Amino acid sequence: MKNDDLRADRDDRDDLDDFIPRTSAKRSNNLVMQVAAGVFLGGLALWLVQLGATALYAKLMLGTFTFGG
């Protein structure tokens, strides 16, 4: 076990001469604007749901909400 040669043999296919590194992709401004718009619209939607729930709860507490006719 001590004298085992565990190194892998390199094939001709393993040459890195043909390797072309990928150009670093910059995050576009469009992605930043999409994330900002999503956060804003999500917050607006949550605020509107909270406003509706609060109004419904207030009507129930005041007893002015009628069920049916």
Backbone as a ProteinNet text record, in pm:
[ID]
protein_1_A
[PRIMARY]
MKNDDLRADRDDRDDLDDFIPRTSAKRSNNLVMQVAAGVFLGGLALWLVQLGATALYAKLMLGTFTFGG
[TERTIARY]
82.2	0	86.3	201	284.3	344.2	372.3	440	343.9	213.9	118.1	128.8	126.8	128.5	-15.5	-73.4	-214.5	-237.5	-132.8	-151.6	-221.7	-311.3	-384.7	-299.1	-310	-240.3	-320.4	-248.5	-316.4	-333.6	-452.5	-478.7	-447.2	-450.1	-433	-554	-666.7	-788.6	-785.5	-697.5	-693.2	-611.7	-556.9	-475.2	-560	-503	-575.2	-538.6	-470.5	-432.1	-554.9	-657.3	-776.9	-876.6	-843.7	-937.6	-947.4	-1069.1	-1094.1	-1177.2	-1123	-1199.5	-1321.8	-1425	-1548.9	-1529.6	-1585.9	-1576.4	-1663.4	-1615.3	-1690.8	-1817.7	-1929.5	-2057.8	-2091	-2106.3	-2143.9	-2294.9	-2337.2	-2480.5	-2530	-2632.9	-2683.2	-2769.7	-2786.5	-2869.5	-3014.9	-3050.8	-3187.7	-3223.6	-3131.4	-3157.1	-3177.5	-3098.2	-3111.6	-3248.2	-3291.8	-3422	-3535.9	-3521	-3624.1	-3635.5	-3522.9	-3525.4	-3586.8	-3549	-3603.8	-3754.1	-3798.7	-3942.3	-4017.6	-3960	-4023.8	-4037.8	-3933.3	-3939.2	-4044.1	-4046.4	-4143	-4286.4	-4312	-4448.4	-4492.3	-4399.9	-4432.4	-4470.3	-4395.4	-4427.5	-4560.7	-4588.5	-4716.2	-4832.6	-4814.2	-4920.3	-4944.7	-4838.5	-4856	-4924.9	-4892.7	-4955.1	-5104.2	-5140.6	-5281.5	-5359.6	-5299.9	-5365.7	-5384.5	-5284.1	-5295.6	-5402.8	-5410.1	-5510.7	-5651.6	-5670.7	-5801.5	-5837.5	-5741.8	-5768.1	-5800.9	-5731.7	-5758.2	-5897.2	-5935.8	-6068.9	-6177.1	-6158.9	-6256.9	-6266.1	-6153.2	-6151.9	-6221.3	-6198.5	-6263.1	-6414.8	-6459.5	-6603.2	-6663.8	-6592.3	-6643.6	-6649.7	-6550.8	-6548.6	-6658	-6686.8	-6790.9	-6930.4	-6936.6	-7065	-7139.8	-7073	-7141.5	-7135.4	-7069.3	-7060	-7181.8	-7258.8	-7379.3	-7359.5	-7401.8	-7395.2	-7530.8	-7537.9	-7664.3	-7746	-7879.1	-7968.8	-7992.9
-119.6	0	125.5	114.6	233.2	273.8	177.9	205.6	215	218.1	226.7	362.8	359.4	484	518.3	612.9	645.3	764.1	809	922	876.4	960.1	926.3	959.9	875.4	903.6	1006.1	1098.2	1201.4	1153.4	1175.7	1145	1267.4	1246.6	1360.7	1453.8	1397.6	1478.9	1574	1548.9	1629.7	1757	1779.1	1899	2023.4	2117.8	2240.8	2350.8	2313.7	2414.6	2472.5	2390.5	2436	2504.6	2513.7	2570.2	2720.5	2767.4	2911.4	2952.5	3034.7	3072.3	3155.6	3136.7	3209.8	3356.3	3444.7	3586.8	3610.5	3691.6	3716.8	3793.5	3733.6	3794.4	3900.9	4022.2	4130.2	4126.3	4156.3	4165.2	4292.1	4274.2	4390.1	4473.8	4597.1	4688.8	4643.5	4570.3	4522.3	4426.8	4341.5	4248.3	4323.2	4425.8	4505.3	4571.9	4622.9	4689.5	4589.1	4467.5	4365.6	4325.3	4310.1	4274	4387	4510.8	4625.5	4638.4	4617.7	4625.9	4512.7	4394.6	4283.1	4307.6	4363.1	4393.4	4500.7	4603.6	4712.6	4663.1	4588.4	4540	4437.7	4356.2	4262.3	4334.3	4437.9	4517.4	4588.2	4640.1	4706.3	4608.6	4487.7	4386.5	4347.4	4330	4295.6	4407.8	4531.8	4645.6	4650.9	4625.3	4627.7	4515	4397.2	4286.2	4320.8	4380.6	4418.6	4526.4	4619.7	4724.5	4665.6	4572.8	4508.4	4425.8	4353.1	4271.3	4360.3	4471.6	4563.3	4625.3	4662.8	4720.2	4618.1	4493.9	4389.5	4362.3	4359.6	4335.3	4449.2	4572.7	4687.3	4680.9	4643.3	4631	4522.2	4411.1	4304.6	4349	4424.8	4469.8	4573.1	4656.6	4757.9	4700	4583	4519.9	4574.9	4646	4705	4613.5	4499.5	4403.3	4311.6	4308.3	4226.9	4102.3	3987.6	3862.7	3837.8	3847.9	3824.1	3952.5	3936.8	4050	4128.9
0	0	0	64.7	76.4	-57.9	-143.9	-269.9	-388.8	-362.5	-473.5	-541.8	-672.4	-748.4	-782.8	-713.4	-728.6	-821.6	-889.4	-980.2	-1107.4	-1156.1	-1278.1	-1398.9	-1500.2	-1625.5	-1704.5	-1766.6	-1845.2	-1987.7	-2040.9	-2181	-2265.5	-2395.9	-2485.7	-2478.6	-2440.9	-2432.5	-2313.6	-2218.3	-2097.5	-2113.8	-2230.6	-2248.7	-2230.3	-2160.2	-2134	-2232.6	-2340.9	-2439	-2508.9	-2526	-2595.8	-2503	-2377.4	-2280.4	-2297.9	-2318.8	-2330.6	-2209.5	-2122.4	-2003.3	-2041	-1964.5	-1987.2	-1949.1	-2025.9	-1990.8	-1869.2	-1780.2	-1658.1	-1693.6	-1658.7	-1692.3	-1589.4	-1636	-1545.9	-1526.7	-1407.6	-1383.8	-1451	-1529.6	-1601.3	-1508.8	-1547.2	-1469.5	-1473.9	-1579.2	-1593	-1479.7	-1440.7	-1330.9	-1199.8	-1177.8	-1055.2	-1051	-1165.6	-1170.3	-1150.6	-1203.2	-1184.8	-1038.4	-970.9	-829	-747.4	-777.8	-704.5	-727	-850.4	-878.7	-808.8	-803.1	-734.8	-585.8	-525.8	-382.4	-356.4	-441	-422.9	-439.6	-547.9	-572.3	-467.6	-420.6	-313.3	-184.9	-151.8	-33	-47.6	-167.7	-192.3	-179.4	-233.4	-223.3	-77.2	-0.9	140.6	216.8	182.2	248.8	217.1	90.5	52.7	120.7	132.9	202.4	349.5	409.9	550.6	569	474.2	482.2	472.3	380.1	366.8	488.7	543.1	662.2	782	793.2	904.4	891.2	770.4	748.9	779.7	735.8	763.5	913.2	980.4	1124.9	1198.6	1153.8	1218.2	1198.7	1079.7	1056.3	1145.1	1160.7	1246.3	1392.1	1436.2	1574.9	1601.4	1502.6	1521	1499.7	1444	1421.4	1302.7	1215.6	1100.2	978.9	993.1	881.3	889.3	782.7	785.6	700.6	752.3	680.5	616.2	486.5	417	403	396.6	368.6	491.3
[MASK]
+++++++++++++++++++++++++++++++++++++++++++++++++++++++++++++++++++++

